Amino acid sequence: MSFADLFDSGFKQRNVDHFAAIVRVAMDDGIITPEEQAFLDRLARNLGITEGDYKQILKDYKSHPINPPVSYDRRLERLYDLVRMVHVDQIKGDPEHKLLNKIGVGLGFHAVNVKYIVDKALTLVHNGVDLDTFVDQIKNMNK
């Protein structure tokens, strides 16, 4: 096995783990709405999740732990990526907010503040800011 094979398998596993964590967050209330299902389908395709892995994750989502990034900057980077995915998918209104609020809590943002963070994140992504501006604006949103 070459070094590239090790990297590829590790990268694929991180994508599977990340996807499984998002499924677990989506299932937090016991159901996956049609909007969440459509988002998960597109996310699986974008992350290269195989159909077999997808079905296994949906069947046994509780066996995959949610491991939010320890670093605040890493959480913001993941939030940026996920908000961009939801924005590009044009999930609008209440379904967009519910999904992102769940994911935000799953990423480790406090439930009391997640609504404000998601609202700011959506505004920033809608305005087309880059990652550095996004991180700076979220970090300084209360100043």
N, C-alpha and C positions, 0 to 999 in steps of 0.2 A: 504494500500500500504506500502510495506516495504522500508527501506532505500536503499536497493540494487536496488529496482525498480526505485527509484528516480535517482540513479546514472546511471543506464543503460539507462533510457530515456534521461538524460542530455547528456550522451556520444553519444548516437545515434543522438541526435539533433545537436551536434557539428559536427559530421561527415556529416550530411545532409547539414549544413550551409557551411562547408569547401568545400564539393563537389559542391554546388551551386555557390560558389565564383569562383571555377576553371572553371565551365561551363561558367560563365559570362565573365571571362577573355578570354576563348577560343572563345567566340562569339563576342569579341571586334571588329573584322574586318567584322562581319556579316555572317561569314561562319564557319562551323566546317569541317576541312579537314578529309579525311578518316583516316589518322594517328591519328589526335586528337580524332576522334570518337572511334577508337579502344582503345586508352589510357583511354578515359572516361568510356568506357564499363568495362575495367579491374579495373579501380579505383573504380567505383561504386560497383563492386563485392567485392573488397578488403575492402571497407569501410562499407559493409553491407547495401547499399542503396537498398530499395525495388524497384521493377519494377514500381510500381505506383508513388513513389517519384521521380524516375528517369524521367519518362515521364512528370510529373508535372513541374519539374525543367527545363527540356528542353523547355517546352511550355511557361513557365513564368519566364525565368531566370532573367529578369530585376527587378523582385520584391525582389530578394535576394541581399542585399548589399555586397560589397566587404569590409571586415573589416580586413585590414592587421594588424598583431600584432604590438603593440606600441613599444615593446622592440626589439632592434636590435638583441639581442641573440635569441629571439623567431622567428624572421624572418629568421635568419640563420638556426635554427633548422627545420623550415618548408621547407626551400629551400633544406636542406640536405635530408629530407624525400622524397621530390618530385623528386629531381635529381636521387636518388637511384631507385625510382619507374620507371622513364623513362629509366634509364640505364638497369635495370633488364628486362624491356619490350623490350629492344634492338631496340628502336626507334633511328635510327642513322642518322647522317648527318644534312642536312638543316631542315627537319621536327623537329628533336630533338631540334635544336637551336631556331627555331621559337617558338615552344611550350614553352620552358623554358624561353625564353626572355619575352613572354607574361605573364607567371606566375610570373616571377621575378618582373616585373613592378606592377602586381597586388598585390604582397606581400609588395610593398612599396619601392623597390629599384629604384633609379633614372634611367630614360630611357637612359641617356647618358652613365652610367656606367654598365648597366645590362649585356651587351654583355661580358664585361671583367669578371664580377662576375660569369656568367654562364660558360664561358670557364674554369675558374679556378675551379669551382665547379665540372664540368664534369671530369676534370683531376684528382681531388682529389678522387672522387667517383670511377673512373676507377682504381685508385691505391689502393683502398680498405681501405682508412683511416676511423677511427672512428669519432664520432660526435665531440669530444673535439679537435681533430687534425684539423678537417674540419673548425670549428669555429675559431680556432687560425690562421689557414692559410689564411682564407678569410679576417679576421680582419687585418692581417699583410701583405697582398699581395702587398702593395705599398711600403714596407720598404726595 
